[in-house]
């Protein structure tokens, strides 16, 4: 067996997405014919690629920016049924989401998805407790088998012991219940790598510039490598549009008329240090329109979210001062010590791809998903929730099956663990031995296991002969320098922004938002990505300008002015400038 073939087989088995793998995958796009091309590297697109690949189909996944660079890195980071959807009587959606939550916790991604508890403060006497308890009973039982504890009722004194940060008069009692959470960007990236492990060609920085046609049917796509400017044609029997808030734009590019429209709803979250809210649990608070979550996130709290229409730049939605004030105002209604603007470490804004409906209020639009046949050989999927990505993916592949030759096997992704899941539980039990072997504290090993699972061996292997890589990143001590190298050599990171905002979450977890560690991180990335001094300086400069633009937008009073400030920052992927500005 040749060395090239050995390397290719090793890449497939560990789902590696390094620079050499990218070169090889670009060649494959032009040389091979695929059964399915998936457009969009968010959780839905990555899920579709894995579903199709594990059915035995030849799959290519292309993403114009980075994996999870849109909605799938800017969510509330919860795997949940959606408690508020019970009130909207969307029982099937809640039941489906809770079943998916169980699968993630137990089989598919136990290394990435973890139980998390919330306090539901009660504010009305007599009626609210039994009403809420009935809803939570449904929530606890609708998903079938349960791997998280059931609801627990608390008196006011008990709730205040659990959450000392609350005002005494903010509640008369409470109910604690459990859901699950995950780092959304990391989960999506591992999903894409798992698809690569099963043979899918996965390419970020690869923009679809047009569609290929064979008579009246779609026969593939034209793509451009936005890193090099190279272009090629990708032949396929079918194409799946899984681009979220860009769904309508891709449908227009295909020349077909979609059967549904997608509406973007902006959700803003803020991140504050753990010591600003003294609590041993998260919280879910009612607002006049929806609900507000206070979510545990390592040594931080994530507070969100807003829910407003967005009609501006889809690539870079901007949080305004009004959005941030809204979150502070509502959480401060229940906190004994109010949060201030200077307590905020990070802010992020994402866009939910909602199916357009008759209601003008985005919070009332359905979170159900839709699959439509836009043209022969082209299917679009949109809507849904992050939690139900696997069901959405299966539906999309089912919908494209008539365009494929031969019988298409049924979906099996409910039995396919993500990369890093196999062996995870055993390694948790061996954390002390691993720590001693590598000279690290056991807490550091456990942190790595919850980010990489059994892939931890490959992460630590990059430090072989280079013990300095097992030291923390300067000014971002939650992460090791080895993780930067691994992000570039295995996880498809191509720019400093990819590393600081998605492979790690430094951009929202530190008050400097990544600026103070940008240069050392860029120098580590340069070793793998081949950057010279000029490129290192450019990557740092671009990242600093991004942070400055985001900070500036967060002082603006409205979407229009915030969008203008945020859009002033140049793209790390230069060739996307025209499409971003259009």
Secondary structure per residue as TSV (DSSP state, phi and psi in degrees):
chain	resnum	aa	ss	phi	psi
A	1	X	-	360.0	133.0
A	2	X	-	-69.9	159.4
A	3	X	H	-61.0	-42.2
A	4	X	H	-61.1	-39.5
A	5	X	H	-70.4	-38.4
A	6	X	H	-59.9	-45.3
A	7	X	H	-62.1	-42.0
A	8	X	H	-63.6	-41.6
A	9	X	H	-66.5	-40.3
A	10	X	H	-63.4	-40.4
A	11	X	H	-60.9	-45.4
A	12	X	H	-62.0	-43.1
A	13	X	H	-67.0	-33.3
A	14	X	H	-106.6	7.9
A	15	X	T	59.6	33.4
A	16	X	-	-70.3	141.5
A	17	X	B	-128.1	54.0
A	18	X	-	-88.7	179.4
A	19	X	H	-57.1	-43.5
A	20	X	H	-66.2	-37.8
A	21	X	H	-65.5	-36.9
A	22	X	H	-64.6	-41.8
A	23	X	H	-61.3	-44.1
A	24	X	H	-66.0	-40.8
A	25	X	H	-68.2	-34.5
A	26	X	H	-62.5	-41.3
A	27	X	H	-60.7	-43.3
A	28	X	H	-62.6	-36.1
A	29	X	H	-57.0	-42.9
A	30	X	H	-83.4	-25.1
A	31	X	H	-91.2	-29.9
A	32	X	S	-103.6	160.9
A	33	X	E	-108.7	134.3
A	34	X	E	-108.6	158.4
A	35	X	E	-75.8	-44.1
A	36	X	E	-137.5	133.1
A	37	X	E	-106.9	128.2
A	38	X	E	-105.6	127.8
A	39	X	E	-104.7	120.1
A	40	X	-	120.6	120.6
A	41	X	-	-104.7	28.2
A	42	X	S	-85.2	-169.3
A	43	X	H	-64.2	-35.7
A	44	X	H	-69.3	-47.3
A	45	X	H	-62.0	-44.1
A	46	X	H	-63.7	-38.3
A	47	X	H	-64.9	-39.7
A	48	X	H	-63.3	-44.2
A	49	X	H	-60.4	-42.6
A	50	X	H	-67.8	-43.1
A	51	X	H	-59.4	-47.4
A	52	X	H	-66.6	-43.5
A	53	X	H	-63.0	-40.6
A	54	X	T	-77.9	-5.2
A	55	X	T	-91.2	0.7
A	56	X	T	92.7	12.2
A	57	X	-	-89.2	153.4
A	58	X	-	-86.5	119.5
A	59	X	E	-126.8	140.4
A	60	X	E	-126.2	135.3
A	61	X	E	-117.2	125.9
A	62	X	E	-124.0	140.0
A	63	X	-	-137.0	129.0
A	64	X	S	-67.9	-35.1
A	65	X	S	-107.5	-120.9
A	66	X	-	-113.4	158.5
A	67	X	T	-56.5	131.5
A	68	X	T	62.1	23.3
A	69	X	-	-74.1	-14.7
A	70	X	S	-102.4	-126.6
A	71	X	G	-55.4	-34.9
A	72	X	G	-75.2	1.6
A	73	X	G	-118.5	6.1
A	74	X	S	-130.3	30.1
A	75	X	S	-90.5	-174.8
A	76	X	-	-77.8	-1.3
A	77	X	-	63.0	36.9
A	78	X	E	-117.9	141.4
A	79	X	E	-103.1	99.2
A	80	X	-	-143.7	160.4
A	81	X	-	-76.0	-21.8
A	82	X	-	88.1	77.1
A	83	X	T	-55.3	-38.1
A	84	X	H	-70.4	-17.6
A	85	X	H	-72.6	-17.3
A	86	X	H	-63.5	-40.8
A	87	X	H	-65.8	-27.6
A	88	X	T	-86.4	5.6
A	89	X	T	63.4	26.9
A	90	X	-	-90.9	63.3
A	91	X	H	-62.9	-40.4
A	92	X	H	-64.6	-37.6
A	93	X	H	-64.5	-44.8
A	94	X	H	-65.0	-44.4
A	95	X	H	-60.7	-44.6
A	96	X	H	-62.1	-45.2
A	97	X	H	-65.1	-39.3
A	98	X	H	-67.8	-35.8
A	99	X	H	-62.9	-40.7
A	100	X	H	-66.6	-38.2
A	101	X	H	-58.1	-43.2
A	102	X	H	-61.5	-45.1
A	103	X	H	-59.3	-43.7
A	104	X	I	-63.1	-44.9
A	105	X	I	-66.8	-37.0
A	106	X	I	-99.7	-32.0
A	107	X	I	-130.3	-46.9
A	108	X	I	-82.6	-43.3
A	109	X	-	-148.0	55.3
A	110	X	T	-64.5	-20.3
A	111	X	T	-78.4	-21.0
A	112	X	T	-109.2	-29.8
A	113	X	-	-108.9	124.8
A	114	X	E	-128.3	149.6
A	115	X	E	-64.5	147.5
A	116	X	E	-144.3	138.2
A	117	X	E	-101.1	151.7
A	118	X	E	-134.0	143.9
A	119	X	E	-97.8	128.9
A	120	X	E	-101.6	102.6
A	121	X	E	-70.3	135.8
A	122	X	E	-96.9	136.1
A	123	X	-	-122.4	-10.4
A	124	X	S	-121.9	139.4
A	125	X	S	-81.8	158.7
A	126	X	S	72.3	-65.2
A	127	X	H	-85.9	-39.5
A	128	X	H	-64.6	-41.1
A	129	X	H	-62.1	-52.0
A	130	X	H	-64.8	-34.9
A	131	X	H	-63.8	-48.0
A	132	X	H	-68.4	-39.5
A	133	X	H	-61.1	-39.7
A	134	X	H	-63.9	-43.0
A	135	X	H	-62.4	-43.7
A	136	X	H	-70.7	-29.6
A	137	X	H	-62.1	-46.1
A	138	X	H	-58.2	-45.2
A	139	X	H	-60.3	-40.2
A	140	X	H	-70.7	-25.1
A	141	X	H	-111.6	-17.9
A	142	X	T	-66.4	-26.0
A	143	X	T	-87.1	6.0
A	144	X	S	83.3	-134.0
A	145	X	S	-53.7	144.0
A	146	X	-	-123.8	124.7
A	147	X	-	-110.7	10.6
A	148	X	S	-122.6	153.2
A	149	X	-	-61.7	155.3
A	150	X	-	-80.2	-178.8
A	151	X	-	-65.9	150.4
A	152	X	E	-131.1	126.7
A	153	X	E	-89.3	139.7
A	154	X	E	-130.1	143.2
A	155	X	E	-74.4	174.5
A	156	X	H	-60.0	-43.5
A	157	X	H	-62.1	-41.3
A	158	X	H	-65.5	-40.9
A	159	X	H	-64.8	-39.7
A	160	X	H	-70.5	-30.1
A	161	X	H	-66.4	-37.0
A	162	X	H	-74.2	-36.5
A	163	X	-	-130.2	78.8
A	164	X	T	-60.6	-18.1
A	165	X	T	-70.7	-15.0
A	166	X	B	-77.3	146.4
A	167	X	-	-64.8	143.3
A	168	X	G	-62.8	-35.5
A	169	X	G	-88.3	8.3
A	170	X	G	-84.7	-8.0
A	171	X	-	-157.8	159.2
A	172	X	S	-110.4	-5.6
A	173	X	E	171.0	-168.1
A	174	X	E	-165.7	166.5
A	175	X	E	-131.2	127.1
A	176	X	E	-95.3	135.0
A	177	X	E	-138.1	170.3
A	178	X	E	-120.3	146.6
A	179	X	E	-135.0	-153.9
A	180	X	E	-142.4	157.6
A	181	X	E	-140.6	162.7
A	182	X	-	-157.1	157.1
A	183	X	-	-73.1	107.2
A	184	X	H	-60.7	-44.1
A	185	X	H	-63.6	-41.2
A	186	X	H	-68.6	-40.8
A	187	X	H	-61.2	-45.6
A	188	X	H	-62.9	-42.8
A	189	X	H	-63.2	-42.4
A	190	X	H	-67.0	-31.6
A	191	X	H	-63.8	-45.2
A	192	X	H	-65.2	-41.0
A	193	X	H	-64.5	-34.6
A	194	X	H	-66.0	-39.4
A	195	X	H	-60.3	-41.8
A	196	X	H	-62.6	-37.4
A	197	X	H	-59.1	-33.9
A	198	X	T	-95.5	19.3
A	199	X	T	105.9	-6.0
A	200	X	-	-69.8	142.7
A	201	X	E	-85.4	117.3
A	202	X	E	-113.9	121.2
A	203	X	E	-134.0	114.6
A	204	X	S	-90.1	177.7
A	205	X	S	51.4	37.6
A	206	X	E	-132.1	103.3
A	207	X	E	-94.6	133.9
A	208	X	E	-78.0	121.1
A	209	X	E	-105.1	-10.1
A	210	X	E	-179.3	174.2
A	211	X	E	-115.5	145.6
A	212	X	E	-92.3	145.7
A	213	X	E	-128.2	146.4
A	214	X	E	-128.2	99.2
A	215	X	T	60.7	-119.2
A	216	X	T	-97.3	8.2
A	217	X	E	-117.6	154.8
A	218	X	E	-75.4	132.1
A	219	X	E	-126.0	19.7
A	220	X	E	139.0	-166.2
A	221	X	E	-139.4	155.4
A	222	X	E	-96.5	135.1
A	223	X	E	-130.3	154.6
A	224	X	E	-124.6	132.6
A	225	X	E	-77.9	110.1
A	226	X	T	-76.7	-3.2
A	227	X	T	-85.4	-37.9
A	228	X	T	-114.7	-19.7
A	229	X	-	88.1	-3.7
A	230	X	-	-65.0	152.0
A	231	X	E	-133.3	152.7
A	232	X	E	-157.5	167.6
A	233	X	E	-106.6	137.8
A	234	X	E	-114.6	110.6
A	235	X	E	-84.6	137.7
A	236	X	E	-156.6	154.6
A	237	X	E	-72.6	-26.8
A	238	X	E	-154.7	157.0
A	239	X	E	-129.6	138.3
A	240	X	E	-117.7	122.5
A	241	X	E	-90.3	106.4
A	242	X	-	-123.9	51.7
A	243	X	-	-100.7	12.5
A	244	X	G	60.8	-121.6
A	245	X	G	-69.2	-10.4
A	246	X	G	-92.7	6.3
A	247	X	H	-54.2	-47.1
A	248	X	H	-64.1	-38.7
A	249	X	H	-63.7	-42.0
A	250	X	H	-69.4	-35.8
A	251	X	H	-64.1	-40.0
A	252	X	H	-65.1	-40.5
A	253	X	H	-61.9	-33.6
A	254	X	H	-74.6	-14.3
A	255	X	T	83.3	-0.1
A	256	X	-	-95.9	161.8
A	257	X	-	-104.2	120.9
A	258	X	-	-71.2	156.6
A	259	X	S	-93.5	-4.4
A	260	X	S	-148.6	164.0
A	261	X	-	-118.5	150.8
A	262	X	E	-110.3	135.6
A	263	X	E	-116.8	132.9
A	264	X	E	-90.9	126.2
A	265	X	E	-114.9	126.4
A	266	X	E	-85.2	129.5
A	267	X	E	-120.4	123.8
A	268	X	E	-110.0	139.0
A	269	X	E	-126.9	149.3
A	270	X	E	-118.5	154.1
A	271	X	E	-121.6	128.6
A	272	X	E	-128.9	158.4
A	273	X	E	-64.8	151.6
A	274	X	G	-59.5	-34.7
A	275	X	G	-75.0	-5.9
A	276	X	G	-79.6	-18.6
A	277	X	S	-131.6	107.3
A	278	X	-	-81.3	107.7
A	279	X	-	-162.2	149.1
A	280	X	S	-103.8	9.9
A	281	X	S	-150.0	160.2
A	282	X	E	-74.9	178.0
A	283	X	E	-138.8	152.6
A	284	X	E	-124.8	122.8
A	285	X	E	-118.7	139.5
A	286	X	E	-78.3	140.4
A	287	X	-	-120.2	176.5
A	288	X	S	-66.2	-23.5
A	289	X	S	-107.0	-36.5
A	290	X	S	-154.3	-134.1
A	291	X	E	-132.1	159.1
A	292	X	E	-124.2	130.7
A	293	X	E	-102.7	140.7
A	294	X	E	-114.0	108.1
A	295	X	E	-112.5	126.6
A	296	X	E	-63.0	137.0
A	297	X	E	-146.3	82.7
A	298	X	T	59.3	-121.6
A	299	X	T	-94.5	29.0
A	300	X	E	-140.6	171.3
A	301	X	E	-120.7	138.4
A	302	X	E	-102.5	128.7
A	303	X	E	-119.4	123.4
A	304	X	E	-176.2	166.8
A	305	X	-	-145.3	169.3
A	306	X	-	-86.9	174.6
A	307	X	-	-155.8	85.2
A	308	X	E	-135.7	151.3
A	309	X	E	-58.7	146.7
A	310	X	-	-136.0	127.3
A	311	X	-	-124.7	14.4
A	312	X	S	-109.6	-146.1
A	313	X	-	-58.7	116.0
A	314	X	S	-72.3	-26.5
A	315	X	S	-76.4	-32.7
A	316	X	S	-134.5	68.8
A	317	X	-	-60.5	140.6
A	318	X	-	-111.7	135.4
A	319	X	-	-82.5	138.6
A	320	X	-	-104.3	169.3
A	321	X	H	-62.2	-35.3
A	322	X	H	-63.3	-40.4
A	323	X	H	-61.0	-46.4
A	324	X	H	-67.4	-41.2
A	325	X	H	-61.5	-39.2
A	326	X	H	-58.4	-47.0
A	327	X	H	-65.4	-44.7
A	328	X	H	-63.4	-44.3
A	329	X	H	-58.8	-44.9
A	330	X	H	-74.8	-37.9
A	331	X	H	-73.1	-33.1
A	332	X	H	-69.7	-16.8
A	333	X	T	-61.5	-24.8
A	334	X	T	-114.2	-8.5
A	335	X	B	-90.6	135.6
A	336	X	S	-67.5	-37.8
A	337	X	S	-112.4	107.5
A	338	X	-	-64.2	148.4
A	339	X	-	-80.1	148.5
A	340	X	-	-118.9	165.9
A	341	X	G	-57.6	-36.9
A	342	X	G	-72.3	-10.8
A	343	X	G	-78.0	-16.2
A	344	X	E	-76.4	124.9
A	345	X	E	-91.7	-38.1
A	346	X	E	-145.4	155.7
A	347	X	E	-139.2	137.3
A	348	X	E	-143.3	149.7
A	349	X	E	-126.0	135.4
A	350	X	E	-131.9	167.2
A	351	X	E	-118.4	124.1
A	352	X	E	-85.3	132.4
A	353	X	E	-87.4	92.1
A	354	X	E	-92.5	146.6
A	355	X	E	-73.8	125.5
A	356	X	-	-63.2	133.6
A	357	X	-	-132.7	-165.6
A	358	X	S	-81.4	-28.9
A	359	X	-	-70.1	143.5
A	360	X	S	-87.2	-9.0
A	361	X	-	-97.8	119.1
A	362	X	G	-64.0	-30.6
A	363	X	G	-67.0	-14.0
A	364	X	G	-101.2	-2.3
A	365	X	S	-72.3	151.4
A	366	X	-	-68.9	142.7
A	367	X	-	-96.9	9.3
A	368	X	-	-65.6	155.6
A	369	X	E	-103.5	164.2
A	370	X	E	-135.0	144.0
A	371	X	E	-121.6	131.3
A	372	X	E	-136.5	144.2
A	373	X	E	-89.6	103.9
A	374	X	E	-74.5	-39.5
A	375	X	E	-160.1	163.5
A	376	X	T	-54.6	123.8
A	377	X	T	89.0	1.7
A	378	X	E	-136.6	122.9
A	379	X	E	-121.1	141.7
A	380	X	E	-116.7	142.4
A	381	X	E	-132.1	137.4
A	382	X	E	-157.1	172.0
A	383	X	E	83.8	-155.5
A	384	X	-	76.6	-175.0
A	385	X	-	-121.9	155.0
A	386	X	G	-52.7	-42.8
A	387	X	G	-58.9	-31.9
A	388	X	G	-100.3	22.5
A	389	X	H	-56.5	-36.4
A	390	X	H	-67.7	-39.4
A	391	X	H	-67.1	-42.8
A	392	X	H	-58.5	-44.7
A	393	X	H	-61.5	-44.6
A	394	X	H	-62.0	-41.0
A	395	X	H	-63.7	-39.0
A	396	X	H	-65.7	-42.5
A	397	X	H	-68.9	-38.2
A	398	X	H	-58.1	-41.3
A	399	X	H	-67.4	-29.5
A	400	X	H	-89.0	-9.2
A	401	X	G	-54.5	-38.7
A	402	X	G	-61.6	-20.5
A	403	X	G	-86.1	-5.5
A	404	X	S	-103.4	142.9
A	405	X	S	-76.2	141.8
A	406	X	S	82.7	170.6
A	407	X	-	-78.5	135.8
A	408	X	-	-99.7	125.4
A	409	X	-	-63.9	159.8
A	410	X	-	-76.7	163.2
A	411	X	-	-66.3	137.9
A	412	X	-	-126.4	12.9
A	413	X	G	-68.4	-11.5
A	414	X	G	-69.4	-10.1
A	415	X	G	-120.6	16.5
A	416	X	-	-113.8	103.0
A	417	X	-	-66.1	146.6
A	418	X	-	-73.1	158.9
A	419	X	T	-51.4	129.4
A	420	X	T	98.4	-12.0
A	421	X	-	-77.3	-41.2
A	422	X	T	-63.4	124.9
A	423	X	T	85.9	-2.4
A	424	X	H	-60.1	-48.3
A	425	X	H	-63.4	-38.6
A	426	X	H	-63.9	-40.4
A	427	X	H	-66.7	-33.9
A	428	X	H	-59.3	-41.7
A	429	X	H	-68.6	-21.0
A	430	X	T	-102.4	15.6
A	431	X	H	-58.7	-39.6
A	432	X	H	-64.3	-41.8
A	433	X	H	-65.4	-43.1
A	434	X	H	-60.8	-40.4
A	435	X	H	-63.0	-44.7
A	436	X	H	-65.1	-39.0
A	437	X	H	-63.3	-34.5
A	438	X	H	-107.9	4.1
A	439	X	T	68.8	32.8
A	440	X	-	-116.8	158.8
A	441	X	-	-73.4	143.2
A	442	X	H	-54.7	-33.6
A	443	X	H	-63.1	-32.9
A	444	X	H	-67.5	-41.3
A	445	X	H	-62.7	-42.9
A	446	X	H	-65.2	-37.4
A	447	X	H	-62.6	-43.6
A	448	X	H	-64.9	-40.2
A	449	X	H	-62.1	-34.7
A	450	X	H	-80.8	-3.3
A	451	X	H	-107.5	-32.3
A	452	X	H	-123.4	-14.3
A	453	X	G	60.4	-138.7
A	454	X	G	-71.8	-7.0
A	455	X	G	-72.2	-1.1
A	456	X	H	-55.7	-32.7
A	457	X	H	-62.2	-40.7
A	458	X	H	-69.3	-35.7
A	459	X	H	-63.7	-47.8
A	460	X	H	-70.1	-26.7
A	461	X	H	-65.3	-27.4
A	462	X	T	-67.5	-16.0
A	463	X	T	-94.3	4.7
A	464	X	T	-62.4	122.0
A	465	X	T	79.2	-2.7
A	466	X	-	-134.7	72.2
A	467	X	G	-59.8	-21.2
A	468	X	G	-63.5	-23.0
A	469	X	G	-72.1	-12.4
A	470	X	G	-90.1	7.7
A	471	X	S	-90.9	155.3
A	472	X	E	-65.0	155.8
A	473	X	E	-67.4	130.9
A	474	X	T	-54.2	131.1
A	475	X	T	68.6	7.2
A	476	X	E	-146.3	65.7
A	477	X	E	-68.6	-8.1
A	478	X	E	-71.2	-13.4
A	479	X	E	-123.4	145.9
A	480	X	E	-89.4	152.9
A	481	X	H	-61.9	-31.2
A	482	X	H	-60.1	-29.6
A	483	X	H	-67.6	-30.3
A	484	X	H	-67.8	-47.4
A	485	X	H	-60.6	-44.1
A	486	X	H	-64.9	-37.8
A	487	X	H	-57.5	-35.9
A	488	X	H	-85.1	-34.8
A	489	X	H	-84.4	-23.3
A	490	X	T	-127.9	-25.6
A	491	X	B	-109.7	10.2
A	492	X	-	80.5	8.9
A	493	X	-	-68.6	131.3
A	494	X	-	-119.8	-14.0
A	495	X	S	-138.2	159.3
A	496	X	H	-56.9	-40.6
A	497	X	H	-57.0	-40.5
A	498	X	H	-59.0	-39.9
A	499	X	I	-74.2	-46.9
A	500	X	I	-78.4	-23.3
A	501	X	I	-106.6	-22.6
A	502	X	I	-127.8	-47.9
A	503	X	I	-68.7	-36.2
A	504	X	S	-116.6	173.7
A	505	X	-	-116.6	34.1
A	506	X	H	-57.6	-33.9
A	507	X	H	-64.4	-20.5
A	508	X	H	-117.2	-6.9
A	509	X	H	-100.9	-7.6
A	510	X	S	-129.6	141.8
A	511	X	T	-56.1	-31.4
A	512	X	T	-77.3	-9.6
A	513	X	T	58.3	28.7
A	514	X	T	99.6	-11.6
A	515	X	G	-64.4	-41.1
A	516	X	G	-75.0	-14.5
A	517	X	G	-114.5	8.1
A	518	X	H	-59.8	-45.9
A	519	X	H	-67.4	-49.8
A	520	X	H	-60.3	-35.0
A	521	X	H	-67.8	-41.9
A	522	X	H	-61.9	-37.7
A	523	X	H	-68.0	-35.5
A	524	X	H	-67.3	-42.9
A	525	X	H	-63.5	-35.7
A	526	X	H	-59.1	-32.5
A	527	X	H	-61.5	-35.3
A	528	X	H	-91.0	-40.0
A	529	X	H	-91.5	-2.8
A	530	X	T	74.1	29.2
A	531	X	-	-75.7	141.1
A	532	X	-	-91.5	-177.9
A	533	X	H	-59.9	-37.7
A	534	X	H	-63.8	-43.1
A	535	X	H	-68.5	-38.1
A	536	X	H	-58.6	-48.2
A	537	X	H	-61.2	-40.4
A	538	X	H	-64.8	-44.1
A	539	X	H	-62.0	-42.3
A	540	X	H	-65.2	-44.4
A	541	X	H	-61.4	-44.7
A	542	X	H	-62.7	-39.9
A	543	X	H	-67.9	-43.8
A	544	X	H	-60.5	-41.5
A	545	X	H	-65.0	-37.0
A	546	X	H	-60.0	-48.5
A	547	X	H	-64.1	-42.8
A	548	X	H	-60.4	-42.3
A	549	X	H	-65.7	-40.6
A	550	X	H	-65.1	-44.5
A	551	X	H	-60.6	-42.8
A	552	X	H	-63.9	-42.0
A	553	X	H	-63.0	-30.7
A	554	X	T	-77.1	-1.1
A	555	X	T	-102.2	-4.9
A	556	X	-	-85.2	151.0
A	557	X	S	-82.3	-20.5
A	558	X	S	-143.3	169.1
A	559	X	H	-60.8	-43.9
A	560	X	H	-60.1	-49.4
A	561	X	H	-71.5	-34.7
A	562	X	H	-65.8	-40.7
A	563	X	H	-62.4	-39.5
A	564	X	H	-63.4	-40.7
A	565	X	H	-69.1	-43.0
A	566	X	H	-68.7	-37.8
A	567	X	T	-71.8	-10.5
A	568	X	T	-70.3	-20.6
A	569	X	S	-76.9	133.7
A	570	X	-	-70.5	156.2
A	571	X	-	-76.0	140.0
A	572	X	S	-64.9	-35.5
A	573	X	S	-93.9	91.1
A	574	X	G	-54.0	-38.9
A	575	X	G	-71.4	-5.0
A	576	X	G	-91.3	-3.6
A	577	X	H	-52.7	-47.5
A	578	X	H	-63.0	-44.6
A	579	X	H	-71.3	-31.3
A	580	X	H	-67.5	-39.6
A	581	X	H	-80.4	-18.0
A	582	X	-	-74.8	360.0
